[in-house]
Structures are given as C-alpha cells and as structure tokens.
Amino acid sequence: MSRFLSVVIKPSLACSMGCRHCYHTPEELSSEARISFDRLERLFNMLSREYDSVWFIWHGGEPLQLPFSFYKKVLEMQERIFGPMRYGNTIQTNGSGLDRKFIKFCKEKQINIGISHEGPYTDLLRSNGKKTEELIVDMSEKERVFSVNSTISRETQDRQREIYEHFRDIGSAVSLSPVLPVGCTACHRELVPDPDAYIKSSIEAFDAWLNDPYTRIPLVPHYLYVLSALGNPQGSDCAHSSCLTKWLCMYPNGDLYPCAKPCPSSMRLCNIDDVKSISEAFRTSGFVNILQGTIVRREKCKNCDVFEFCQGGCSIDALNDGGIENNGGDSCRIYREIFTHVKRCLDEIITEKRDLSRYNSFVRDAILGKLVNPALGGII
C-alpha cells in the first residue's frame, strides 16, 4: 500500500452565500446535486485497500449545505471501513452552517474546522461577516481546533499585515491566498490582486510575523515556506510540492479530479463508478494529459534557483496563468519572490547566529530542528 493520500470531497457545489470570488461558476453553485453514500462507500473501500492513511477535506460549494446527519453517517462509515488511526477530516466552511451541536461533534471526532473569512474586510467578498467573526472569537476563547482562510482581493492586497494582526490578536491561525481568475471571478477580474502589490504586502505580513516573539499562531503559506527552506517540505503545501498522485478530488456526481481547484474537463480522471481502484484512476488519459504538460513545464523550470523547493509549482495555477506547459506567470512570480525573501531571512539568521529569542516560536523551533537534526541537513 502507498503511505498517504489527501482526498478533497465536494458533497455539494451549492452555496447560499454567493461570494463574488468563488472559483466555481454561478451555474455550479446553484446545482442541486448531492453526493451519494453508495459512491462514498465505494471510494472509502478503494482508499482503505490502497493507502495506509487518508486525510479527507470536505469542501464545496458549502459542505454544510448537507445536514448534521450526513456527517454523522460519514464518520460511522469511515470508522467501519478504515478502523482507528487511519483517517482524519477537515471541513472547510464559510461558517454560516456551524452551530454548537456541530462544533461539539467536530471536537469529539477530532475534525478540524477551516473557516473562510477575511476579518475586518470579509464583507468585501462575502455576506454575514459579523456573525462569522463572533463565531471565530467564541471558538478561539474555547480553544477549538480550527483555522481561518483569508482570500486576498485587489481591495485588500495592501492589507495582509493588518489581516494577520487581526487574527493574531484573536488567537486564530490564518492562511492568506490570492483570488484566482476563474469561476465567478472570470466575470469580476477586477477582484484579482496586482502581483507586485500582493508580493509587497505578503512580505510585510511575513516580516511582522517573523519578528513577533509573542505570536501564538502560524501564518500560512509563510510557515510552510520556512519549513521548506530549512529542508522539511510539507505535503500540505500542495501548490509548491510534487503533488501529483498525492491528492484527489471527488465531485457530487462521482467525477474524480487531481485537485480541488477548478479543473477543465480535459483534466477529469474518470468517475468513481467506472474504476476498481484509485491507482487505475491515476492511469487514465486525463491524468496523462496533466502529467505530460507538467513534465514540459518542469523541464523549463529546472534551472531556476527555487526549483528544488517548488518543483515547478501548481499545474492548475499554471493552466490559469496561460497554459499548463508554461512557467513564469503570476502565480510563479508571487511564489518565487516571497519564498526567496523568506529563505534569505532564514539564511541570515543562521549564518549570522542571531539571537533566536527575537523571532516567533514557530521559526525558532524550525531553525533549531535544522541545527540539531542531521535528517534536515544539520549544520552543527
């Protein structure tokens, strides 16, 4: 069996919030399709036979369009098929469907909760921001297991440090990512941030986080860049790792894709009903198309200074930037400049043997791990 797979499941593409930047189309968001338990059981059985462990991310649309009873049955099915210690779950939600009963269930079942929210600027993209903010504060005070995902638009491209500090003060981990020019945003391209402004603001947020010895939260993707720069790349940083065959996404109708991001029909692997194994899904023509284009792009990237860290970047991002075989687009430039800054800061801290107490505990621990652990390329 293979060791580990991340599986995104979209039980529904429907969503009641109508965010302007959603990377699904308005037609998809109004769909009434719902995933069936028969397809879920088929998927779970395949995964259990082929993988040692699986992490499930329940996504959408809005996954909490489905009722509490759906997730209760899902967990019962997982427990029966996988047994203990072989699976985990994250629910990525806009927060509108969260209530005390469901939050308690997540805590009991050790389900991580990801909430999409932009703090003081959330109403620029979403509705019901005040209620979601109150929920996040309440969950932080009760030490719930959750994190916040903030999408950066052109309107907030200069506010990334402010957004980080907002969630730092609340005590919630936060991830920052740019609006993608797909789905609903295809008709609202004015929402896509300017790459140069995004880079500048992202670096400002990183510098504030790096030099804050009292912060209690990781800042993503910057923390993942820290780990990668120190020789410990994380598979969860799917956009900048060799992710092919390590991620899978299932839509409500059972179609399988390599990624939760919007993929064209040419990247459809197959339908869960038409294969007998996950390995078979990764041998279909759809996957071959992705692999061939990715190989061409990586060949162009191999002489880049950061290629060993990004592995040519995300194929879906490259596709949206102008073609899966091409590099050098906005997503490539944003990563390269931010990561280069992160790595330069770490190299200076180590080379100059600076006092680590000046920096946050996440960076301190990562650097100390590199210094003492030969497996991470130890230098003492």
Summary of the structure (lengths in Angstrom):
residues: 380
radius of gyration: 20.5
end to end distance: 36.8
largest distance: 58.9
contacts: 1249
relative contact order: 0.11
helix: 50%
strand: 13%
